[in-house]
Amino acid sequence: MNRLGKETSPYLRQHAENPVDWFPWGPEALERARNEGKPILLSIGYSACHWCHVMAHESFEDAATAALMNRLYVNIKVDREERPDLDHLYQTTHRLLSERGGGGWPLTVLLTPDRVPFFSGTYFPRTPRHGLPGFADLLERAEQIYRRQPEDIERLGAQLREALGRSEPIAPASAQAWDWQPIEAAVTALAAQIDPIEGGIGGAGSGPKFPQPQRLGFALRHAAEPVVLTLRKMADGGIYDQVGGGFCRYSVDARWAIPHFEKMLYDNGALLSLYCDAFLLTGEPRFAQVVEQSIAWVVREMRAPAGGFYSALDADSEGEEGRFYVWSRDEVVALLTADEFAVVRAHYGFDGAPNFEGHWHLRVAKSLDAVAAALGRSLLDANGLLQSARAKLLHARAQRIRPGRDDKILTSWNALLLHGLARAARVFNRADWLELAMATADFLRTELFCDGDLYATFQDGAARHRGYLDDVAFLLAALLELMQAGFRRTDLDFACLLGRTLLERFEDPQEGGFFFTGHDHEPLFHRAKPVEDNATPGGNGVAAFALLRLAHLTGDLTYGAAAERTLNLFHAYLRQVPHAVPSLLGALEEHLAPPRFVVLRGPTALLAPWQRALAARFDPHLMAFAIDAEVDGLPLPLEHPLTDHVAAYVCTGTTCLPAVSDLAELQAVLGQRAN
């Protein structure tokens, strides 16, 4: 066993029995490289990554390849979910170094002992294949270049530093005068990118397609129709688990039919919020069903006994991608009644050819309305048969060998799920979901916030790795959502603590914006301020948005000033590529048109109908807090007189209306401004 056996990351422990002399990233490995003058082979991946498993089996488990790696390199294995700082950095340098462009996992980077990259790639086969060099040959050639061309490598390192420096934004000399042009430009750009037939951003024709919930969420607020189409197509596609609920990471085709079968917590958290908003906007029952089934999935398969949620499910089981999820026709026929199979046969496409390696991966091939009509059944009857069939299929599937589960708990991903749970609890008036959301917030506060610091990961009863920008910003945004579903003073205090953490540990007060790593983090080759939305939201955009809202909530203008400095720093992004930064655009919208801020005060028993009425509105620019009479010592924006009835206090910016004591009147007041 190598050194990875003592690590907490499931991904690192998967490699503990490799013949490769793996080190985790840390002082021991870096000192070994310096002392021995060896280059570093850095391999970054994650436990649910299919091609990571392939490369491990082909190369890292091969004794001859491992011997070569051990002789020529100091080998470091990194879990990209535990160390997103390293992954962000070396994915960026990979894009600068690689003629093939792109990026992804496994990421293979060769570094000098000073951690400067001089070569990078992704997956390499053990022997030459598909135009890729063999891994062993590549390692030998690269090590010779390292020995024989040190000046060239030093020059390359200087060029990389310069390029990385140029990629960082520069604050303008004076504050920007903002208008709606970036928002309008982003709406136009995103509308042009959405596939008008199958929905989704990009990937028209051949795929792949990723959900991209941040971009879709922004577009939903401004040009809803193509987003609603996308969400329908995704919900009916194979990217959505028709039996168990929850979404896979992406579809390999343009029609959302066949996914890459791994399931990630972050996608499902963000998509919960998006489907809630789509339901508010359209009232479509299918969107409510997706929310309910997805929450059932995370509770059933992803929740840790002590609280919090695990990270991911692998794409593979029994050595085959998708095996856990696909079906043979005979297997389904044997499980269901004739009436159930008649519905399932047409609805899920068993009356057509298999769609995945001789098996059926379920997607909606024919609407339930059409199936019911063809069978001469009522829609209610057909739906009853479908749901009983789904329950039987889910029970049968549970007996199979499950995909591997990465059981580490990540703060940032749990925060995205917490946001979705809180939004769902509010929109659907589900006390059980609110209880689940509050329990998740309590877990993160008690287990991941230690000695005044928020930590990034939790595994085997211990928190590890001081938090990154995403951890703090995402959790702050989630708490602001949670307080609108159910107000607790503990959540307000925690939110204020996180807001101060953003300013003290991450903000650049001179230039503006937030670094991904804290001021006391280990020095890396480059320190970035990430803003673009990718698989997860851009940390600077979420931080700016959340701080603007925290300023309204507390009356502390220092939070709003930091958000405005962030907008100022990223002015070029907002002017030139606004569609790449939808989270930051959300902050710009709040800056240009402050949200309406509603505080409901009164006896607990009387607050509920008012809160439900506000939750039923699709109004992204509304913040509403129902605070019962038991809560006192509130910040000034929340502190209003108490009476024996409910009173609503409506403010926009620093302008407040007289108290409203009639719910219909409140609805009329809020209806004066369009969504």
C-alpha positions in Angstrom: 0.0 0.0 0.0 1.3 3.5 -0.9 0.7 6.7 1.1 -2.9 7.2 -0.2 -4.3 4.5 2.1 -4.2 7.0 5.0 -6.2 9.7 3.1 -9.9 10.4 3.6 -10.8 10.9 0.0 -12.5 7.9 -1.5 -10.8 8.7 -4.9 -7.4 8.7 -3.4 -8.0 5.5 -1.5 -9.1 3.8 -4.7 -5.4 4.2 -5.7 -3.9 3.0 -2.4 -3.1 -0.5 -3.8 -1.6 0.7 -7.1 2.1 -0.2 -7.6 2.6 3.5 -8.2 4.4 5.2 -5.3 1.7 7.9 -5.0 1.9 10.8 -2.7 -1.0 13.1 -1.8 -0.3 16.8 -2.5 1.7 18.2 0.4 5.1 19.2 1.8 6.4 15.6 1.8 6.0 15.1 -2.0 7.1 18.6 -2.9 10.2 18.3 -0.8 11.0 14.9 -2.3 10.9 16.4 -5.8 13.2 19.2 -4.8 15.7 17.0 -3.0 15.9 14.4 -5.8 15.6 16.9 -8.6 12.8 14.9 -10.2 9.8 16.3 -12.1 6.4 15.8 -10.6 3.7 13.7 -12.3 0.4 15.2 -11.1 -2.7 13.2 -11.8 -6.1 14.9 -10.9 -9.4 13.1 -11.1 -12.5 12.2 -9.0 -14.2 9.0 -8.0 -17.1 9.1 -10.4 -14.9 9.7 -13.4 -15.2 6.9 -16.0 -12.0 7.7 -17.9 -10.1 8.1 -14.6 -11.0 4.5 -13.9 -9.9 3.4 -17.4 -6.5 5.1 -17.1 -6.0 3.7 -13.6 -6.7 0.1 -14.9 -4.6 0.4 -18.0 -1.6 2.3 -16.5 -1.5 2.8 -12.8 -2.3 -0.9 -12.0 0.3 -2.0 -14.5 3.5 -3.0 -12.8 5.9 -2.0 -15.7 4.2 1.4 -16.1 4.3 2.0 -12.4 8.0 1.1 -12.2 8.7 3.7 -14.9 6.7 6.3 -13.1 8.4 5.6 -9.8 11.9 5.8 -11.4 11.4 9.0 -13.3 8.9 11.1 -11.3 7.5 12.0 -7.9 3.9 11.0 -8.4 1.1 13.0 -6.8 -2.6 12.0 -6.9 -5.2 14.8 -6.3 -9.0 14.5 -5.8 -10.2 17.6 -7.7 -13.3 17.8 -5.5 -11.1 18.1 -2.3 -8.6 20.5 -4.0 -10.5 22.6 -6.5 -7.8 25.2 -6.2 -5.3 22.9 -7.8 -7.8 21.7 -10.3 -8.7 25.2 -11.4 -5.1 26.2 -11.7 -3.8 23.3 -13.7 -6.9 23.1 -15.9 -6.2 26.7 -16.8 -2.6 26.0 -17.6 -3.6 22.9 -19.5 -5.7 25.1 -21.8 -2.7 27.4 -22.3 -0.3 24.5 -23.0 -2.4 22.1 -25.0 -2.8 22.4 -28.7 -5.9 20.1 -28.3 -7.6 22.7 -26.1 -10.4 21.7 -23.7 -9.6 20.0 -20.5 -11.3 17.5 -18.2 -10.4 14.4 -16.2 -8.2 12.6 -15.7 -5.9 15.6 -15.9 -2.2 14.6 -16.3 0.3 17.4 -15.6 4.1 17.3 -15.5 5.6 19.9 -13.2 9.0 21.1 -12.2 9.9 20.7 -8.5 8.8 24.3 -8.2 5.3 23.3 -9.3 5.6 25.0 -12.7 3.8 22.9 -15.5 5.8 22.0 -18.6 3.4 19.5 -20.2 -0.2 18.5 -19.7 -2.9 16.3 -21.2 -5.9 14.3 -20.1 -6.4 10.6 -20.7 -3.6 8.7 -22.2 -3.8 4.9 -23.2 -1.0 2.7 -22.0 0.0 2.0 -25.6 -0.6 4.3 -28.7 -4.3 4.4 -29.7 -6.7 6.7 -31.4 -4.0 9.2 -32.3 -2.9 9.4 -28.7 0.7 8.5 -27.7 1.3 5.6 -25.3 1.6 6.8 -21.7 5.0 5.1 -21.0 6.6 6.5 -24.1 5.3 10.0 -23.4 6.7 9.9 -19.8 10.1 8.9 -21.0 10.2 11.6 -23.7 9.0 14.3 -21.4 11.5 13.4 -18.7 14.3 13.7 -21.3 13.1 17.1 -22.2 13.0 18.1 -18.5 16.7 17.0 -18.2 18.0 18.3 -21.4 16.1 21.6 -21.9 15.9 23.4 -18.6 16.2 26.8 -20.1 13.3 26.1 -22.4 11.2 24.9 -19.5 12.1 28.0 -17.4 11.1 30.2 -20.4 7.8 28.4 -20.7 7.1 28.9 -17.0 7.7 32.6 -17.4 5.4 32.7 -20.4 2.7 30.9 -18.4 2.9 33.3 -15.5 2.6 36.2 -17.9 -0.4 34.7 -19.6 -2.1 33.9 -16.3 -1.5 37.4 -15.2 -3.0 38.8 -18.3 -6.1 36.7 -17.8 -6.9 38.4 -14.5 -9.2 41.4 -14.7 -7.9 44.9 -14.0 -10.0 47.4 -12.2 -10.8 50.6 -14.1 -9.4 53.9 -12.7 -12.9 55.0 -11.8 -16.2 53.4 -10.8 -18.3 52.2 -13.8 -21.7 53.7 -14.6 -23.8 50.7 -15.1 -26.8 50.2 -17.3 -28.9 47.2 -18.6 -26.8 46.7 -21.7 -24.8 43.7 -20.4 -28.1 42.0 -19.4 -29.8 42.6 -22.7 -26.7 41.4 -24.6 -26.5 38.2 -22.5 -30.2 37.5 -23.1 -29.7 37.9 -26.9 -26.6 35.7 -26.8 -28.1 32.9 -24.8 -31.3 32.9 -26.8 -29.2 32.3 -30.0 -27.3 29.4 -28.3 -30.4 27.4 -27.1 -31.3 24.5 -29.4 -34.8 25.4 -30.6 -35.8 21.8 -31.2 -34.3 19.8 -28.3 -33.4 22.6 -25.9 -30.2 23.0 -24.1 -27.3 25.4 -24.6 -25.0 24.3 -27.4 -24.6 20.7 -28.5 -27.2 20.9 -31.3 -26.8 18.1 -33.8 -24.5 15.7 -32.2 -24.0 16.7 -28.5 -22.9 16.4 -25.8 -25.2 18.6 -23.8 -24.7 19.8 -20.2 -27.6 21.1 -18.1 -25.9 24.5 -17.4 -28.5 25.6 -14.7 -26.9 29.0 -14.1 -27.3 30.1 -17.7 -30.7 28.6 -17.9 -31.8 30.3 -14.6 -30.7 33.7 -15.9 -32.5 33.1 -19.2 -35.6 32.0 -17.5 -36.0 35.4 -15.9 -35.8 37.2 -19.2 -36.8 34.8 -22.1 -38.6 31.9 -20.5 -39.9 30.0 -23.5 -36.7 28.2 -24.7 -35.7 27.5 -21.1 -39.1 25.8 -20.4 -38.6 23.8 -23.6 -35.2 22.7 -22.3 -36.5 21.7 -18.9 -39.3 19.6 -20.5 -36.9 17.8 -22.8 -34.4 17.1 -20.0 -37.2 15.8 -17.7 -38.3 13.4 -20.5 -34.9 12.4 -21.5 -32.5 9.8 -20.4 -30.3 12.4 -18.6 -33.1 12.2 -16.0 -33.4 9.0 -14.0 -37.0 8.0 -14.9 -37.1 5.3 -12.3 -35.3 6.8 -9.3 -35.2 10.6 -9.9 -32.2 12.9 -10.1 -30.1 14.0 -13.1 -26.9 12.6 -14.6 -24.0 14.9 -15.3 -24.6 15.3 -19.1 -26.1 13.8 -22.2 -23.7 12.3 -24.8 -26.2 13.2 -27.6 -28.2 16.2 -28.6 -31.6 14.7 -27.6 -30.8 14.2 -23.9 -31.4 10.5 -24.5 -28.3 8.7 -23.3 -26.3 10.2 -20.4 -22.9 9.8 -19.1 -24.3 7.9 -16.1 -22.5 9.6 -13.2 -24.7 11.6 -10.8 -23.3 14.6 -9.1 -24.8 16.4 -6.1 -24.0 19.9 -7.5 -26.1 19.5 -10.6 -29.0 18.2 -8.8 -28.9 21.0 -6.2 -28.9 23.7 -8.8 -31.5 22.0 -10.9 -33.9 21.8 -7.9 -33.9 25.6 -7.7 -34.4 25.9 -11.5 -37.3 23.5 -11.7 -39.0 25.2 -8.7 -38.8 28.5 -10.6 -40.1 26.9 -13.8 -43.0 25.5 -11.8 -43.8 28.9 -10.4 -43.7 30.4 -13.9 -45.8 27.7 -15.7 -47.6 25.6 -13.1 -46.6 22.5 -15.0 -47.1 19.3 -12.8 -44.2 17.6 -14.5 -41.8 20.2 -13.0 -43.2 19.6 -9.5 -42.8 15.9 -10.1 -39.1 16.3 -11.0 -38.6 18.3 -7.8 -40.3 15.7 -5.6 -38.5 12.7 -7.3 -35.1 14.4 -7.2 -35.4 15.1 -3.5 -36.5 11.6 -2.8 -33.4 10.4 -4.6 -31.0 12.5 -2.6 -32.6 11.5 0.6 -32.7 7.8 -0.3 -29.2 7.4 -1.9 -27.1 10.4 -1.0 -27.8 11.5 2.6 -25.3 10.7 5.3 -26.6 9.2 8.6 -25.0 12.0 10.6 -26.4 14.7 8.2 -25.1 16.3 5.0 -25.1 14.7 1.6 -22.5 12.7 -0.3 -20.8 13.9 -3.4 -21.4 11.6 -6.4 -22.4 8.2 -7.8 -20.1 6.5 -10.2 -21.1 5.9 -13.8 -19.9 2.3 -13.7 -21.0 -0.8 -11.8 -19.6 -4.2 -12.2 -17.0 -2.7 -14.6 -19.6 -1.4 -17.1 -20.9 2.1 -17.6 -24.6 2.4 -17.1 -25.2 -1.2 -16.1 -27.1 -0.3 -13.0 -29.6 1.8 -14.9 -30.4 -0.2 -18.1 -33.0 -2.9 -18.7 -33.8 -5.8 -21.0 -37.4 -6.1 -22.2 -37.8 -9.6 -20.7 -36.6 -8.4 -17.3 -39.3 -5.6 -17.3 -42.0 -7.9 -18.6 -41.3 -10.4 -15.7 -41.6 -7.6 -13.1 -44.8 -5.9 -14.2 -48.4 -6.8 -14.7 -49.7 -6.9 -18.3 -51.5 -3.6 -17.8 -48.4 -1.9 -16.3 -46.2 -3.1 -19.1 -48.7 -1.9 -21.7 -48.2 1.6 -20.3 -44.4 1.3 -19.8 -43.9 -0.3 -23.2 -45.1 2.8 -25.1 -44.2 5.5 -22.6 -40.5 4.4 -22.2 -39.9 3.1 -25.7 -39.9 -0.7 -25.2 -41.9 -0.9 -28.4 -38.8 0.3 -30.3 -35.2 -0.8 -30.7 -32.9 -0.9 -27.7 -31.0 2.4 -27.3 -27.9 1.5 -25.2 -25.6 -1.4 -26.1 -28.5 -3.9 -26.6 -30.5 -2.7 -23.6 -33.1 0.0 -22.9 -32.2 3.1 -21.0 -35.5 4.7 -20.1 -36.7 8.0 -21.5 -40.1 9.2 -22.4 -40.7 8.1 -25.9 -44.5 8.9 -26.0 -46.4 11.2 -23.7 -48.6 9.6 -21.0 -51.6 11.4 -22.5 -51.0 9.7 -25.9 -50.4 6.4 -24.3 -53.6 6.6 -22.2 -55.6 7.6 -25.3 -54.1 4.7 -27.4 -54.9 2.2 -24.6 -58.4 3.6 -24.0 -57.6 4.5 -20.4 -58.1 7.7 -18.5 -55.0 9.7 -17.8 -55.4 9.2 -14.1 -55.6 5.4 -14.6 -52.5 5.4 -16.9 -50.6 7.4 -14.4 -51.5 5.0 -11.6 -50.2 2.1 -13.6 -47.0 4.0 -14.5 -46.3 4.9 -10.8 -46.8 1.3 -9.6 -44.5 0.1 -12.4 -41.8 2.7 -11.4 -42.0 1.5 -7.8 -41.5 -2.1 -8.9 -38.6 -1.2 -11.2 -37.0 0.9 -8.4 -37.3 -2.0 -6.0 -35.8 -4.5 -8.5 -33.0 -2.1 -9.4 -32.1 -1.7 -5.7 -31.2 -5.4 -5.6 -28.4 -4.9 -8.2 -24.8 -4.1 -7.4 -24.8 -0.4 -7.0 -22.4 2.1 -8.6 -19.6 3.3 -6.4 -20.5 6.3 -4.2 -18.1 9.0 -3.2 -19.1 9.5 0.4 -17.2 12.6 1.2 -19.3 15.7 2.1 -18.4 18.9 0.3 -19.5 22.2 1.7 -20.0 24.0 -1.6 -22.0 21.2 -3.2 -24.1 20.8 0.0 -24.7 24.5 -0.1 -26.1 24.2 -3.7 -28.4 21.4 -2.5 -29.4 23.4 0.6 -30.4 26.3 -1.7 -32.6 23.9 -3.8 -34.2 22.2 -0.8 -35.0 25.6 0.8 -36.5 26.9 -2.5 -38.5 23.7 -2.9 -39.8 23.8 0.7 -41.0 27.4 0.2 -42.5 26.9 -3.2 -44.4 23.7 -2.4 -45.1 24.4 1.3 -43.4 21.2 2.4 -42.6 21.2 6.1 -40.6 18.0 5.7 -38.4 19.6 3.1 -37.9 22.6 5.3 -36.9 20.4 8.2 -34.4 18.6 5.9 -33.0 21.9 4.7 -32.6 23.2 8.3 -31.0 20.0 9.4 -28.5 20.3 6.5 -27.7 23.9 7.5 -27.2 22.8 11.1 -24.8 20.0 10.0 -22.7 22.4 7.9 -22.6 24.9 10.8 -21.7 22.5 13.5 -19.4 20.1 11.6 -17.8 22.2 8.9 -17.4 25.5 10.8 -14.6 24.9 13.3 -12.5 27.3 15.3 -13.8 30.3 13.4 -13.2 28.8 9.9 -15.4 27.1 7.4 -13.9 23.9 6.0 -14.4 22.4 2.6 -14.7 18.7 3.1 -16.0 16.3 5.8 -15.1 12.6 5.9 -14.8 10.0 8.6 -16.0 12.4 11.2 -13.5 15.1 10.5 -13.5 18.4 8.6 -10.5 19.0 6.3 -9.1 21.7 4.0 -10.0 25.3 4.9 -12.8 26.6 2.8 -12.5 28.1 -0.6 -14.4 31.1 -2.0 -17.2 28.8 -3.4 -17.7 27.2 0.0 -18.3 30.5 1.8 -20.2 32.2 -1.0 -22.5 29.3 -1.9 -23.4 28.7 1.7 -24.1 32.4 2.3 -26.5 32.4 -0.7 -28.2 29.2 0.6 -28.8 30.7 4.0 -30.4 33.7 2.5 -32.8 31.4 0.7 -33.4 29.3 3.8 -34.3 32.3 5.9 -37.1 33.0 3.4 -38.5 29.5 3.8 -38.2 29.6 7.6 -36.6 32.3 9.6 -34.2 31.4 12.4 -31.9 33.8 14.2 -29.0 31.2 14.1 -29.1 31.3 10.3 -28.9 35.1 10.3 -26.0 35.1 12.7 -24.2 32.4 10.6 -24.8 34.4 7.4 -23.3 37.5 8.9 -20.3 35.5 10.0 -19.8 34.1 6.4 -20.2 37.6 5.0 -17.4 38.9 7.2 -15.3 35.8 6.2 -15.6 36.8 2.6 -14.4 40.3 3.3 -11.6 39.3 5.6 -10.2 36.1 4.0 -10.9 36.4 0.3 -11.6 40.0 -0.8 -9.0 42.1 -2.6 -10.0 45.5 -1.1 -7.8 47.5 -3.4 -8.6 46.0 -6.8 -12.0 44.5 -5.9 -13.2 40.9 -6.3 -12.5 37.7 -4.4 -9.6 35.3 -4.7 -10.6 31.6 -4.8 -8.1 30.8 -2.0 -7.9 32.6 1.3 -5.2 35.1 2.1 -3.5 32.5 4.4 -3.6 29.6 1.8 -0.4 27.9 0.7 1.2 29.8 -2.2 0.5 28.4 -5.6 1.8 29.0 -9.1 -1.0 31.6 -9.6 -3.8 33.0 -7.5 -7.1 33.5 -9.4 -10.3 35.3 -9.0 -12.8 33.0 -10.8 -15.9 34.6 -12.2 -17.2 32.4 -15.1 -20.0 30.0 -14.5 -19.1 26.5 -15.4 -20.5 23.2 -14.0 -20.9 25.2 -10.7 -21.6 29.0 -10.4 -18.8 31.5 -10.5 -17.7 32.3 -7.0 -17.3 36.0 -7.5 -20.8 36.4 -9.0 -22.4 34.4 -6.2 -20.4 36.4 -3.6 -21.4 39.7 -5.0 -25.1 38.7 -5.3 -25.2 37.3 -1.8 -23.4 40.3 -0.2 -25.8 42.7 -1.9 -28.7 40.8 -0.4 -27.0 40.6 3.0 -26.6 44.4 3.0 -30.3 44.8 2.5 -31.0 42.2 5.3 -28.6 43.8 7.9 -28.3 47.4 6.8 -24.5 46.9 6.8 -23.3 48.9 3.7 -19.8 47.4 3.8 -21.2 44.2 2.2 -22.8 46.1 -0.6 -19.6 48.1 -1.2 -17.6 44.9 -1.6 -20.2 43.7 -4.1 -19.9 46.9 -6.1 -16.1 46.7 -6.2 -16.5 43.2 -7.6 -18.8 44.4 -10.4 -16.3 47.2 -11.1 -13.4 44.8 -11.3 -15.2 42.5 -13.8 -16.5 45.3 -16.0 -14.8 43.9 -19.1 -16.5 40.5 -18.6 -19.8 42.2 -18.2 -19.3 44.4 -21.3 -17.7 41.8 -23.6 -18.9 38.3 -22.6 -21.9 38.8 -20.3 -23.4 35.4 -21.2 -20.4 33.7 -19.6 -21.1 35.2 -16.2 -24.8 34.8 -15.4 -24.2 34.7 -11.7 -22.4 38.1 -11.9 -25.3 39.4 -14.1 -27.6 38.5 -11.2 -25.6 40.8 -9.0 -25.7 43.5 -11.6 -29.5 43.2 -11.8 -29.7 43.7 -8.0 -27.3 46.7 -8.2 -29.4 48.3 -10.9 -32.8 47.5 -9.4 -32.6 46.6 -5.7 -35.0 43.9 -4.7 -38.3 44.5 -3.0 -37.8 43.6 0.6 -40.8 42.3 2.5 -40.8 41.6 6.2 -43.9 39.9 7.8 -44.2 40.3 11.5 -47.0 38.9 13.7 -48.2 35.9 15.7 -46.7 32.6 14.4 -50.1 31.1 13.7 -51.2 33.9 11.5 -48.0 34.3 9.4 -48.4 31.0 7.3 -51.0 32.1 4.8 -49.1 35.3 4.1 -45.9 33.4 3.6 -47.6 30.9 1.3 -49.0 33.7 -0.8 -45.6 35.3 -1.3 -44.0 32.0 -2.1 -46.4 31.3 -4.9 -45.2 34.3 -6.8 -42.5 34.0 -9.5 -40.6 37.2 -8.6 -36.8 36.8 -8.6 -36.5 40.4 -7.3 -38.5 39.8 -4.1 -37.0 38.9 -0.7 -39.6 38.0 1.9 -39.0 37.0 5.5 -41.8 35.9 7.9 -40.5 36.6 11.4 -42.7 35.6 14.4 -43.1 37.5 17.6 -40.6 35.3 19.5 -37.6 36.7 17.6 -36.1 39.9 18.9 -32.8 41.8 18.7 -33.0 42.0 14.9 -31.0 44.3 12.7 -32.8 47.5 11.8 -34.2 46.4 8.4 -35.9 43.5 10.0 -37.0 45.2 13.3 -40.6 46.4 12.9 -43.4 47.0 15.5 -45.3 43.9 16.6 -49.1 43.9 16.9 -51.7 41.2 17.4 -52.1 40.8 13.7 -49.8 40.3 10.7 -48.2 43.4 9.3 -46.2 43.5 6.1 -43.4 46.1 5.6 -42.4 46.6 2.0 -39.2 48.4 1.1 -37.2 49.0 -2.1 -33.7 50.2 -1.4 -34.1 52.8 1.3 -37.7 53.6 0.5 -40.4 51.9 2.6 -44.2 51.9 2.4 -46.5 52.2 5.3 -47.3 48.9 7.0 -49.9 46.7 5.1 -52.3 44.6 7.2 -54.4 43.1 4.5 -53.1 40.3 2.3 -55.0 41.3 -0.8 -53.6 44.8 -0.4 -50.1 43.4 -0.2 -50.6 41.4 -3.3 -51.8 44.5 -5.1 -48.8 46.4 -3.9 -46.4 43.7 -5.1 -48.3 43.4 -8.4 -47.4 47.0 -9.3 -44.0 45.9 -10.6 -43.7 43.3 -13.3 -41.5 40.3 -12.9 
